[in-house]
Amino acid sequence: MPDTEVSVLSSLTDVSAQDWDAVACPESVDGRAIDPFTTHRFLAALDRSGSTGKGTGWQPGGARWHEGLEWGSVHRTGCEAT
């Protein structure tokens, strides 16, 4: 059984656009993403623009996991606790 490694991401910039899009929207490699709201470019723009983060009500975060040669990532933008 392969070893599993999980890491917490503080920002989507912790994952390369190529790696993210290969999992989240693999069809974008040969053209346009079916759902542009899943692309690294869109989600990273939210983080960079200040649309997420303290005071916005939305906190970016996520996790990345590796199992042998298999890997995946998930980006979460959840409501800020009040």
For each residue, the residues with C-beta under 8 A, 3 or more apart:
1:
2: 67 68 69 70
3: 67 68
4: 65 66 67
5: 65 66
6: 63 64 65 66
7: 63 64 65
8: 61 62 63
9: 12 14 15 61 62 63 64 73 75
10: 14 60 61
11: 14 47 60
12: 9 15 20 40 43 44 47 60 62 75
13: 44 47
14: 9 10 11 64
15: 9 12 19 20 40 62 64 73
16: 19 20 40
17: 20 21 40 41 44
18: 21 22
19: 15 16 22 23 71 73
20: 12 15 16 17 23 24 39 40 43 73 75
21: 17 18 24 25 26 28 29 33 39 40
22: 18 19 26 29
23: 19 20 26 71 72 73
24: 20 21 38 39 40 73 75
25: 21 28 33 34 35 38 39
26: 21 22 23 29
27: 30 31 32 33 34
28: 21 25 31 32 33 39
29: 21 22 26
30: 27
31: 27 28
32: 27 28 36
33: 21 25 27 28 36 38 39
34: 25 27
35: 25 38
36: 32 33 39 42
37: 42 43
38: 24 25 33 35 42 43
39: 20 21 24 25 28 33 36 42 43
40: 12 15 16 17 20 21 24 43 44
41: 17 44 45
42: 36 37 38 39 45 46
43: 12 20 37 38 39 40 46 47 60 75 77
44: 12 13 17 40 41 47 48
45: 41 42 48 49 51
46: 42 43 49 51 52 60 77
47: 11 12 13 43 44 51 52 53 60
48: 44 45
49: 45 46
50: 53 56
51: 45 46 47 56 58
52: 46 47 56 58 59 60 77
53: 47 50 56 58 59 60
54: 59 80
55:
56: 50 51 52 53 80
57: 79 80
58: 51 52 53 77 78 79 80
59: 52 53 54 77 78 79 80
60: 10 11 12 43 46 47 52 53 75 76 77
61: 8 9 10 75 76 77 78
62: 8 9 12 15 73 74 75 76
63: 6 7 8 9 73 74
64: 6 7 9 14 15 71 72 73 74
65: 4 5 6 7 71 72 73
66: 4 5 6 70 71
67: 2 3 4 70 71
68: 2 3
69: 2
70: 2 66 67
71: 19 23 64 65 66 67
72: 23 64 65
73: 9 15 19 20 23 24 62 63 64 65
74: 62 63 64
75: 9 12 20 24 43 60 61 62
76: 60 61 62
77: 43 46 52 58 59 60 61
78: 58 59 61
79: 57 58 59
80: 54 56 57 58 59
81:
82:
